[in-house]
Amino acid sequence: MKTNKLILRVIICLILIPCSLIAQENWLNGYKKVLVIGAHPDDPETMCGGTMLKLKTMGAEVVSVYLTSGEAGIKGKNHEEARSIRQTEARHACEVMGVKAEFLTQIDGNAEVNKERYAEMKALIEREKPDMVITHWPIDSHRDHRVCAVLVYDAWRQSGYSFDLYYGEVMTGIQTQNFTPTLLVDITDYKAQKEKAYMCHESQGMADIKPYHDAMKRMRGMEHQTHHAEAFIKQNWGK
C-alpha cells in the first residue's frame, strides 16, 4: 500500500513539474525588443545571459547595454587601454550570443546620477523602444550597479511606464543582497552558451568568478525544479 502511494506521488510530480515550469515562464512570451542594461562589460551576460538567449529563440530582438566600458577594471592599464580591451571582449561576448552591443559614456567606478546622465539613459531607451528592460537590483553593493538601476528606473517613469522593468542578480550574497525573486527562468539548455559568452571577458579572471555564478544558477534551478535557472523581480507600475 505504501509503495503504491509512493508511486502515485512520483507520477503526480512528473505531471505537475513541467506544468509548473511552463506557468512560471509564460511571462516571457510576447516581448519583441529587450534591453539588458548592466553597469560594466560582463554584467548583462553573467546576470541573465541564459534568459537573453532564451528570449532570442522566442523571437525577441535583444540588446546588451553597458553603462560604462570597464575603464578601471584592468590592473596596470590606463582608462583608454582598459576601455579598448573590455569593449572588444564585450563585443565578442555579444557575438557568441547573437545580440547587439551598445555602450553609454559613463566611467567605471565613477558613475554619476545627474541631469545629463538621466537624459542620456532616457535618450537610449527612447531610441531603442524596448518593451522589456532588465537591469541591476537597486541596492547592489557596487555603486555603479545602483547608479545604473536608478537611471533606468527614472527613464521607465519618464516614459510613462512604456516597458516592463525587471531586476536581476549578480553574485548573490556578495553583490546582490536581500533579493527575493518572484520570477524564474529555466536556462539549462543555454548554460553552455552563456558560459562561453561571459568567458570572453578574459581580463576579468572569469575562471575564478565562475564558481560563484554556477552556485547561484544551481540554487535558482533547485527553486525552479530544474538544473539551472536565472531569477528576477518585476517592478510594479506605480505613480
Contacts in CASP RR format, 6 or more apart in sequence:
PFRMAT RR
TARGET T0000
AUTHOR 0000-0000-0000
METHOD contacts of the structure
MODEL  1
MKTNKLILRVIICLILIPCSLIAQENWLNGYKKVLVIGAHPDDPETMCGG
TMLKLKTMGAEVVSVYLTSGEAGIKGKNHEEARSIRQTEARHACEVMGVK
AEFLTQIDGNAEVNKERYAEMKALIEREKPDMVITHWPIDSHRDHRVCAV
LVYDAWRQSGYSFDLYYGEVMTGIQTQNFTPTLLVDITDYKAQKEKAYMC
HESQGMADIKPYHDAMKRMRGMEHQTHHAEAFIKQNWGK
17 225 0 8 1.000
20 225 0 8 1.000
21 186 0 8 1.000
21 224 0 8 1.000
21 225 0 8 1.000
21 226 0 8 1.000
24 183 0 8 1.000
24 184 0 8 1.000
24 185 0 8 1.000
24 224 0 8 1.000
25 184 0 8 1.000
25 185 0 8 1.000
25 186 0 8 1.000
27 183 0 8 1.000
27 234 0 8 1.000
28 51 0 8 1.000
28 54 0 8 1.000
28 55 0 8 1.000
28 58 0 8 1.000
28 185 0 8 1.000
29 58 0 8 1.000
30 58 0 8 1.000
30 60 0 8 1.000
31 55 0 8 1.000
31 58 0 8 1.000
31 60 0 8 1.000
31 131 0 8 1.000
31 132 0 8 1.000
31 164 0 8 1.000
32 59 0 8 1.000
32 60 0 8 1.000
32 61 0 8 1.000
32 131 0 8 1.000
33 60 0 8 1.000
33 61 0 8 1.000
33 63 0 8 1.000
33 128 0 8 1.000
33 129 0 8 1.000
33 130 0 8 1.000
33 131 0 8 1.000
33 132 0 8 1.000
34 52 0 8 1.000
34 55 0 8 1.000
34 60 0 8 1.000
34 61 0 8 1.000
34 62 0 8 1.000
34 63 0 8 1.000
34 130 0 8 1.000
34 131 0 8 1.000
34 132 0 8 1.000
34 133 0 8 1.000
34 134 0 8 1.000
35 63 0 8 1.000
35 65 0 8 1.000
35 124 0 8 1.000
35 125 0 8 1.000
35 128 0 8 1.000
35 130 0 8 1.000
35 132 0 8 1.000
35 133 0 8 1.000
35 134 0 8 1.000
36 44 0 8 1.000
36 47 0 8 1.000
36 48 0 8 1.000
36 49 0 8 1.000
36 52 0 8 1.000
36 62 0 8 1.000
36 63 0 8 1.000
36 64 0 8 1.000
36 65 0 8 1.000
36 133 0 8 1.000
36 134 0 8 1.000
36 135 0 8 1.000
37 44 0 8 1.000
37 65 0 8 1.000
37 67 0 8 1.000
37 133 0 8 1.000
37 134 0 8 1.000
37 135 0 8 1.000
37 136 0 8 1.000
37 148 0 8 1.000
37 152 0 8 1.000
38 44 0 8 1.000
38 47 0 8 1.000
38 65 0 8 1.000
38 66 0 8 1.000
38 67 0 8 1.000
38 135 0 8 1.000
38 136 0 8 1.000
38 145 0 8 1.000
38 148 0 8 1.000
39 66 0 8 1.000
39 67 0 8 1.000
39 68 0 8 1.000
39 111 0 8 1.000
39 136 0 8 1.000
39 142 0 8 1.000
39 144 0 8 1.000
39 145 0 8 1.000
39 147 0 8 1.000
39 148 0 8 1.000
40 66 0 8 1.000
40 67 0 8 1.000
40 68 0 8 1.000
40 70 0 8 1.000
40 73 0 8 1.000
40 86 0 8 1.000
40 108 0 8 1.000
40 144 0 8 1.000
41 66 0 8 1.000
41 69 0 8 1.000
41 70 0 8 1.000
41 86 0 8 1.000
41 87 0 8 1.000
41 89 0 8 1.000
41 90 0 8 1.000
41 93 0 8 1.000
41 201 0 8 1.000
42 89 0 8 1.000
42 90 0 8 1.000
42 93 0 8 1.000
42 198 0 8 1.000
42 201 0 8 1.000
42 204 0 8 1.000
42 206 0 8 1.000
43 66 0 8 1.000
43 136 0 8 1.000
43 145 0 8 1.000
43 170 0 8 1.000
44 52 0 8 1.000
44 64 0 8 1.000
44 65 0 8 1.000
44 66 0 8 1.000
44 134 0 8 1.000
45 52 0 8 1.000
45 64 0 8 1.000
45 93 0 8 1.000
45 97 0 8 1.000
45 194 0 8 1.000
45 197 0 8 1.000
45 198 0 8 1.000
45 201 0 8 1.000
46 170 0 8 1.000
46 171 0 8 1.000
46 198 0 8 1.000
46 209 0 8 1.000
46 213 0 8 1.000
47 134 0 8 1.000
47 136 0 8 1.000
47 168 0 8 1.000
47 169 0 8 1.000
47 170 0 8 1.000
47 230 0 8 1.000
48 134 0 8 1.000
48 168 0 8 1.000
48 185 0 8 1.000
48 230 0 8 1.000
48 232 0 8 1.000
49 97 0 8 1.000
49 187 0 8 1.000
49 190 0 8 1.000
49 194 0 8 1.000
49 197 0 8 1.000
49 198 0 8 1.000
49 230 0 8 1.000
50 185 0 8 1.000
50 187 0 8 1.000
50 190 0 8 1.000
50 191 0 8 1.000
50 193 0 8 1.000
50 194 0 8 1.000
50 230 0 8 1.000
51 134 0 8 1.000
51 185 0 8 1.000
51 187 0 8 1.000
51 230 0 8 1.000
51 232 0 8 1.000
52 62 0 8 1.000
52 64 0 8 1.000
52 97 0 8 1.000
52 99 0 8 1.000
53 97 0 8 1.000
53 187 0 8 1.000
53 190 0 8 1.000
53 193 0 8 1.000
53 194 0 8 1.000
54 185 0 8 1.000
54 187 0 8 1.000
54 189 0 8 1.000
54 190 0 8 1.000
55 62 0 8 1.000
55 132 0 8 1.000
56 62 0 8 1.000
56 97 0 8 1.000
56 98 0 8 1.000
56 99 0 8 1.000
60 132 0 8 1.000
61 100 0 8 1.000
62 97 0 8 1.000
62 98 0 8 1.000
62 99 0 8 1.000
62 100 0 8 1.000
63 99 0 8 1.000
63 100 0 8 1.000
63 101 0 8 1.000
63 102 0 8 1.000
63 128 0 8 1.000
63 130 0 8 1.000
64 90 0 8 1.000
64 93 0 8 1.000
64 94 0 8 1.000
64 97 0 8 1.000
64 99 0 8 1.000
64 100 0 8 1.000
64 101 0 8 1.000
64 102 0 8 1.000
65 102 0 8 1.000
65 103 0 8 1.000
65 104 0 8 1.000
65 124 0 8 1.000
66 90 0 8 1.000
66 101 0 8 1.000
66 102 0 8 1.000
66 103 0 8 1.000
66 104 0 8 1.000
67 104 0 8 1.000
67 106 0 8 1.000
67 111 0 8 1.000
67 144 0 8 1.000
67 147 0 8 1.000
67 148 0 8 1.000
67 151 0 8 1.000
68 104 0 8 1.000
68 106 0 8 1.000
68 107 0 8 1.000
68 108 0 8 1.000
68 109 0 8 1.000
68 111 0 8 1.000
68 144 0 8 1.000
69 82 0 8 1.000
69 83 0 8 1.000
69 86 0 8 1.000
69 87 0 8 1.000
69 90 0 8 1.000
69 103 0 8 1.000
69 108 0 8 1.000
70 82 0 8 1.000
70 83 0 8 1.000
70 86 0 8 1.000
70 108 0 8 1.000
71 79 0 8 1.000
71 80 0 8 1.000
71 82 0 8 1.000
71 83 0 8 1.000
71 86 0 8 1.000
71 107 0 8 1.000
71 108 0 8 1.000
71 109 0 8 1.000
72 79 0 8 1.000
72 82 0 8 1.000
72 107 0 8 1.000
72 108 0 8 1.000
72 109 0 8 1.000
72 110 0 8 1.000
73 82 0 8 1.000
73 86 0 8 1.000
73 108 0 8 1.000
73 203 0 8 1.000
73 204 0 8 1.000
74 81 0 8 1.000
74 82 0 8 1.000
74 85 0 8 1.000
74 86 0 8 1.000
74 203 0 8 1.000
77 85 0 8 1.000
79 107 0 8 1.000
79 108 0 8 1.000
82 108 0 8 1.000
82 203 0 8 1.000
85 203 0 8 1.000
86 201 0 8 1.000
86 203 0 8 1.000
87 101 0 8 1.000
87 103 0 8 1.000
89 200 0 8 1.000
89 201 0 8 1.000
89 202 0 8 1.000
89 203 0 8 1.000
90 101 0 8 1.000
90 103 0 8 1.000
90 200 0 8 1.000
90 201 0 8 1.000
91 101 0 8 1.000
92 200 0 8 1.000
93 197 0 8 1.000
93 198 0 8 1.000
93 200 0 8 1.000
93 201 0 8 1.000
94 100 0 8 1.000
94 101 0 8 1.000
94 197 0 8 1.000
96 193 0 8 1.000
96 196 0 8 1.000
96 197 0 8 1.000
96 200 0 8 1.000
97 193 0 8 1.000
97 194 0 8 1.000
97 197 0 8 1.000
102 124 0 8 1.000
102 128 0 8 1.000
104 120 0 8 1.000
104 121 0 8 1.000
104 124 0 8 1.000
105 120 0 8 1.000
106 112 0 8 1.000
106 117 0 8 1.000
106 144 0 8 1.000
106 147 0 8 1.000
108 144 0 8 1.000
109 143 0 8 1.000
109 144 0 8 1.000
111 117 0 8 1.000
111 143 0 8 1.000
111 144 0 8 1.000
111 147 0 8 1.000
111 148 0 8 1.000
112 147 0 8 1.000
113 147 0 8 1.000
113 150 0 8 1.000
113 151 0 8 1.000
117 147 0 8 1.000
117 151 0 8 1.000
118 151 0 8 1.000
118 154 0 8 1.000
118 155 0 8 1.000
118 158 0 8 1.000
120 151 0 8 1.000
121 151 0 8 1.000
121 152 0 8 1.000
121 154 0 8 1.000
121 155 0 8 1.000
122 154 0 8 1.000
122 155 0 8 1.000
122 158 0 8 1.000
122 159 0 8 1.000
124 155 0 8 1.000
125 133 0 8 1.000
125 152 0 8 1.000
125 155 0 8 1.000
125 156 0 8 1.000
125 159 0 8 1.000
125 163 0 8 1.000
126 159 0 8 1.000
130 163 0 8 1.000
131 162 0 8 1.000
131 163 0 8 1.000
131 164 0 8 1.000
132 163 0 8 1.000
132 164 0 8 1.000
132 166 0 8 1.000
133 152 0 8 1.000
133 156 0 8 1.000
133 163 0 8 1.000
133 164 0 8 1.000
133 165 0 8 1.000
133 166 0 8 1.000
134 166 0 8 1.000
134 167 0 8 1.000
134 168 0 8 1.000
134 232 0 8 1.000
135 148 0 8 1.000
135 149 0 8 1.000
135 152 0 8 1.000
135 165 0 8 1.000
135 166 0 8 1.000
135 167 0 8 1.000
135 168 0 8 1.000
136 145 0 8 1.000
136 146 0 8 1.000
136 148 0 8 1.000
136 149 0 8 1.000
136 167 0 8 1.000
136 168 0 8 1.000
136 170 0 8 1.000
136 176 0 8 1.000
137 145 0 8 1.000
137 149 0 8 1.000
137 167 0 8 1.000
137 168 0 8 1.000
137 169 0 8 1.000
137 176 0 8 1.000
137 179 0 8 1.000
137 233 0 8 1.000
138 146 0 8 1.000
138 149 0 8 1.000
138 150 0 8 1.000
138 153 0 8 1.000
138 167 0 8 1.000
139 146 0 8 1.000
139 177 0 8 1.000
139 178 0 8 1.000
140 146 0 8 1.000
140 149 0 8 1.000
140 170 0 8 1.000
140 175 0 8 1.000
140 176 0 8 1.000
140 177 0 8 1.000
141 174 0 8 1.000
141 175 0 8 1.000
141 176 0 8 1.000
141 177 0 8 1.000
142 175 0 8 1.000
145 170 0 8 1.000
145 175 0 8 1.000
149 167 0 8 1.000
152 165 0 8 1.000
153 165 0 8 1.000
153 235 0 8 1.000
156 162 0 8 1.000
156 163 0 8 1.000
156 165 0 8 1.000
156 235 0 8 1.000
161 237 0 8 1.000
161 238 0 8 1.000
164 234 0 8 1.000
165 234 0 8 1.000
165 235 0 8 1.000
166 183 0 8 1.000
166 232 0 8 1.000
166 233 0 8 1.000
166 234 0 8 1.000
166 235 0 8 1.000
167 179 0 8 1.000
167 232 0 8 1.000
167 233 0 8 1.000
167 235 0 8 1.000
168 176 0 8 1.000
168 179 0 8 1.000
168 230 0 8 1.000
168 231 0 8 1.000
168 232 0 8 1.000
168 233 0 8 1.000
169 176 0 8 1.000
169 179 0 8 1.000
169 181 0 8 1.000
169 216 0 8 1.000
169 231 0 8 1.000
170 176 0 8 1.000
171 209 0 8 1.000
171 212 0 8 1.000
171 213 0 8 1.000
171 216 0 8 1.000
172 179 0 8 1.000
172 216 0 8 1.000
172 219 0 8 1.000
174 212 0 8 1.000
179 231 0 8 1.000
179 233 0 8 1.000
180 233 0 8 1.000
181 220 0 8 1.000
181 223 0 8 1.000
181 231 0 8 1.000
181 232 0 8 1.000
181 233 0 8 1.000
182 232 0 8 1.000
182 233 0 8 1.000
182 234 0 8 1.000
183 231 0 8 1.000
183 232 0 8 1.000
183 233 0 8 1.000
183 234 0 8 1.000
184 220 0 8 1.000
184 221 0 8 1.000
184 223 0 8 1.000
184 224 0 8 1.000
184 229 0 8 1.000
184 230 0 8 1.000
184 231 0 8 1.000
184 232 0 8 1.000
185 224 0 8 1.000
185 229 0 8 1.000
185 230 0 8 1.000
185 231 0 8 1.000
185 232 0 8 1.000
186 221 0 8 1.000
186 224 0 8 1.000
186 226 0 8 1.000
186 228 0 8 1.000
186 229 0 8 1.000
187 194 0 8 1.000
187 217 0 8 1.000
187 228 0 8 1.000
187 229 0 8 1.000
187 230 0 8 1.000
188 226 0 8 1.000
188 227 0 8 1.000
188 228 0 8 1.000
188 229 0 8 1.000
191 217 0 8 1.000
191 227 0 8 1.000
191 228 0 8 1.000
195 210 0 8 1.000
198 206 0 8 1.000
198 213 0 8 1.000
199 206 0 8 1.000
199 207 0 8 1.000
199 210 0 8 1.000
217 228 0 8 1.000
217 229 0 8 1.000
217 230 0 8 1.000
218 227 0 8 1.000
218 228 0 8 1.000
220 228 0 8 1.000
220 229 0 8 1.000
220 230 0 8 1.000
220 231 0 8 1.000
221 227 0 8 1.000
221 228 0 8 1.000
221 229 0 8 1.000
223 229 0 8 1.000
223 231 0 8 1.000
END
